[in-house]
Amino acid sequence: MRPNTIVHFRTGIGNFVLFTPALQAMASMDASGKIDLCTDSVWSDYRKSSICDLWERLPYINRVFAINEIDQSKYTTWFWTYWTTAGSARVLFSSKKNYDPPFWDQNKEHESDYYMRIARDIYGYKGEKPPLKIVPGDRPKMDFPFAKKIIFCNGGFGDIQVFKKWNYFNDLASQIRSFFDDVAIIKVGWGDELKGVECDVDYVGKLTLSETAFVIKQADMMISTDTGNMHIADALGTPLIVLWGGSSLPKNGPIQTKNKVIHLGLPCQPCQQAGDYRTCEDRKCLSDIQVGEVMYHLRQYFNKGDFDGNT
């Protein structure tokens, strides 16, 4: 049975992970138990190929295709959001479901809850909020003999690096090795975001996104800034220490229980929505996060199995 529900998506890796509860909710209301998903035919940056690697593994997605390939006669439910704001996608989806995406205060409402609000208020979903849900790949298996596997991930591409990159991962690696005898430091991500950071295993730029997810699933801890891989770790239940910069914590923060977010709470945070990060010269929100504070929370977790304030 083909789905009657079509969903539009075009944005980042983390945004997609946060979309998965609403996608599962919409699939549960379709007689087929699945949805079809479309994206812009002109979208061709690195995020698309990476996210496609996740899409094809998800049991609640039937097909993924470009918006110009849609057979409009096949669908009765058209799900679109804040991100479908311009161009042919908005024209098509608004003609099928005549609503403007509801107001979203990104400094107060989590992105996963925003998508769920659309599923509930506009499409009538009545159930519990499903969990974040992705399916990792099946390689590479980290079978090296270390008691603790700690993953580093840092920043992203282009101007996003300006407000999502922490510059002290190499110092942190040195401190970790000084304190723990039996530890492996693993790097994941893309580009030069962890260039020069000494590690035991370097997967940067070498894995697909689903393979990276499999590595993250096997880790004992991930230390990361606000990245797509951080949200993947959140979905997989891998414990997290997150170094928070200029993005909105209420919108993008991790939602699993075993996490510690180091957020300085400066008056200028968050700056992403206003675009002020493009002119910020010192990035104190990240540069003032000390290696010692990260080590404190890491030691606490490995000693107690949790962080201060968590139950």
C-alpha positions in Angstrom: 0.0 0.0 0.0 1.4 3.4 -1.0 1.2 6.3 1.6 -1.3 9.0 1.2 1.0 11.4 3.1 3.7 13.5 1.5 6.1 15.6 3.6 8.5 18.3 2.4 12.0 18.7 3.9 15.0 20.8 3.1 17.4 21.9 5.8 20.2 20.6 8.1 21.1 17.2 9.5 20.2 18.1 13.0 16.9 19.6 11.9 16.0 16.3 10.3 16.8 14.3 13.4 14.5 16.6 15.3 11.9 16.1 12.7 11.7 12.3 13.2 9.1 12.3 16.0 6.6 14.2 13.8 7.4 12.0 10.8 6.7 8.9 12.9 3.5 10.5 14.2 2.3 11.3 10.6 3.2 7.8 9.5 1.1 6.3 12.3 -1.9 8.1 11.0 -1.5 6.9 7.4 -3.1 3.6 6.5 0.2 2.3 5.1 2.1 3.1 8.3 4.6 5.1 6.2 5.1 8.5 4.5 6.6 9.7 1.3 9.2 12.5 1.6 10.2 15.1 -1.0 12.8 17.7 -1.2 13.8 20.5 -3.6 15.2 19.4 -6.9 17.7 22.3 -6.8 19.1 21.3 -3.4 22.5 19.9 -3.9 24.8 20.8 -1.0 26.6 18.3 1.2 23.7 18.0 3.6 21.4 16.4 1.1 23.6 13.4 0.3 24.3 12.9 4.0 20.7 13.0 5.0 19.7 10.7 2.1 21.9 8.1 3.7 19.7 8.3 6.8 16.4 8.5 4.9 16.8 5.2 3.1 17.3 3.3 6.3 14.2 4.6 8.1 11.3 2.1 8.2 8.6 4.8 8.3 9.7 6.5 5.0 8.5 4.8 1.8 10.1 6.9 -0.9 12.2 10.0 -1.2 12.1 12.1 -4.4 12.4 15.6 -5.8 9.3 17.8 -5.6 9.0 18.0 -9.4 8.5 14.2 -9.4 5.3 14.3 -7.2 2.2 12.7 -8.7 -0.3 15.0 -7.0 -3.2 12.7 -7.4 -1.7 10.1 -5.0 -1.8 12.2 -1.8 -4.5 13.5 0.5 -2.2 14.8 3.3 0.5 17.4 2.7 2.8 18.2 5.6 4.9 21.3 5.5 6.6 23.5 8.0 8.5 26.7 8.7 11.3 25.5 6.4 9.0 25.4 3.4 8.9 29.1 3.1 9.7 30.0 -0.5 9.6 28.8 -4.0 7.8 26.0 -5.7 7.5 23.9 -2.5 5.5 26.5 -0.7 3.3 27.2 -3.7 2.5 23.5 -4.1 2.0 22.5 -0.5 0.0 25.6 0.5 -2.4 24.9 -2.4 -3.0 21.5 -0.9 -3.2 22.4 2.8 -4.1 26.0 3.1 -2.3 27.2 6.2 0.7 29.2 7.1 3.2 27.3 9.3 2.3 28.4 12.9 4.3 31.0 14.8 7.4 29.5 16.3 9.4 31.3 19.0 12.8 29.6 18.4 14.1 30.9 21.7 11.4 29.1 23.7 10.1 26.1 21.8 12.2 23.0 21.0 12.3 22.2 17.3 11.0 18.7 17.8 8.0 20.1 19.7 7.3 22.6 17.0 6.9 19.9 14.4 4.8 17.9 16.8 2.6 20.9 17.3 1.8 20.9 13.6 1.1 17.2 13.7 -1.3 17.6 16.6 -3.0 21.0 15.9 -3.4 20.8 12.1 -3.4 17.0 11.4 -5.0 15.7 14.5 -2.4 13.4 16.0 -3.5 12.3 19.5 -0.7 10.0 20.7 2.4 10.4 22.7 5.4 12.2 21.2 7.6 9.5 19.5 11.3 9.4 20.4 14.0 10.7 18.1 14.5 7.9 15.7 17.3 7.1 13.2 18.8 3.8 12.1 22.7 3.6 12.1 24.7 1.6 9.6 26.4 -1.7 10.4 30.0 -0.7 10.2 32.7 0.0 11.2 32.8 -1.9 14.4 35.1 -0.4 17.0 36.6 -3.6 18.5 39.8 -2.2 19.7 40.6 -3.0 23.4 39.8 0.3 25.3 37.6 0.5 28.3 36.4 4.0 27.4 35.6 5.3 23.9 35.2 9.1 23.7 34.1 10.8 20.5 35.0 14.4 19.5 32.9 16.4 17.1 33.3 20.1 16.4 31.5 22.7 14.4 30.5 22.5 10.7 31.0 24.0 7.3 31.2 27.6 6.1 30.1 30.4 8.3 28.4 28.0 10.7 31.9 27.2 12.0 32.0 30.8 13.3 29.6 30.1 16.2 29.8 26.4 16.6 33.6 25.7 16.8 35.5 25.2 20.1 39.3 25.6 19.7 40.6 23.5 22.7 39.9 19.9 21.7 43.6 19.1 21.5 44.2 20.4 25.0 41.2 18.3 26.1 42.6 15.2 24.5 45.9 15.7 26.4 44.0 16.1 29.7 41.9 13.0 29.0 45.0 10.9 28.4 46.6 12.3 31.6 43.6 11.3 33.7 42.4 8.1 32.2 44.7 5.1 31.5 42.5 3.1 29.2 40.8 5.4 26.7 40.4 5.8 23.0 39.7 9.3 21.5 37.8 9.1 18.2 37.2 12.0 15.8 34.1 12.2 13.5 32.8 14.9 11.2 33.8 16.6 8.0 36.3 19.0 6.7 39.0 20.6 8.9 36.8 21.0 12.0 39.2 18.9 14.1 42.4 19.5 12.2 45.5 19.0 14.4 43.6 17.3 17.2 45.5 14.2 18.2 43.4 11.1 18.4 43.5 7.3 18.4 41.1 6.8 15.5 40.3 9.5 12.9 37.1 9.0 11.0 36.7 12.6 9.8 35.6 12.7 6.2 35.9 8.9 5.9 32.4 7.6 6.7 28.9 8.0 5.5 26.4 9.6 7.9 24.9 6.2 8.8 28.3 4.7 9.4 29.2 7.7 11.6 26.0 7.0 13.5 27.2 3.4 14.1 30.4 4.7 15.5 28.6 7.1 17.8 26.3 4.3 19.0 29.3 2.3 20.2 30.8 5.2 22.1 30.8 5.7 25.9 30.7 9.5 25.6 30.5 12.1 22.9 31.9 15.6 23.4 30.6 18.0 20.8 29.4 21.4 19.9 25.9 21.9 18.4 26.2 19.7 15.3 24.1 17.2 13.4 26.2 14.4 14.9 25.3 15.7 18.4 21.6 15.2 17.5 22.4 11.7 16.2 24.1 10.9 19.5 21.0 12.3 21.3 18.7 10.0 19.2 20.9 7.0 19.9 21.2 7.6 23.6 24.9 8.1 23.7 25.9 10.2 26.7 26.7 13.8 25.7 28.8 16.7 26.9 27.8 19.6 24.6 29.7 22.9 24.4 27.1 25.5 23.5 27.8 28.6 21.4 25.5 31.0 19.5 22.6 28.8 18.6 19.4 28.6 20.6 19.5 26.1 23.4 15.7 26.0 23.9 15.4 25.2 20.2 18.3 22.9 19.5 19.4 21.4 22.9 19.6 17.6 23.5 16.5 16.0 25.0 17.8 12.6 26.3 18.5 12.3 30.0 22.2 11.6 30.0 23.6 14.9 28.8 25.5 17.9 30.2 25.3 21.2 28.3 27.9 23.7 29.1 26.2 27.0 28.4 27.7 30.3 29.7 24.4 32.2 29.4 26.0 35.4 28.1 23.7 38.3 27.3 24.5 37.9 23.6 23.4 34.3 23.5 21.8 33.2 21.3 22.9 35.1 18.2 22.1 32.7 15.4 18.6 33.9 14.6 19.7 37.6 14.4 22.7 36.7 12.4 25.0 38.6 14.8 27.5 35.7 14.8 28.7 36.9 11.4 30.2 40.0 13.0 31.3 38.5 16.4 35.1 38.8 16.8 35.8 37.0 20.1 33.1 34.3 20.4 33.3 34.3 24.1 30.4 31.9 24.4 32.7 29.1 23.3 36.2 30.5 23.9 35.5 31.0 27.6 34.5 27.4 28.1 37.4 25.9 29.9 39.0 22.5 29.4 38.9 22.0 33.2 35.1 22.3 33.3 34.7 19.7 30.5 37.1 17.4 32.4 35.1 17.9 35.6 31.9 16.7 34.0 33.7 13.8 32.1 35.2 12.5 35.3 31.9 12.8 37.2 30.1 10.8 34.5 32.6 8.0 34.5 32.8 7.9 38.3 29.0 8.1 38.9 27.4 7.1 35.6 25.5 10.4 35.4 26.0 14.2 35.7 25.1 16.6 38.5 21.4 17.5 38.5 20.4 14.4 36.5 18.3 11.7 38.0 
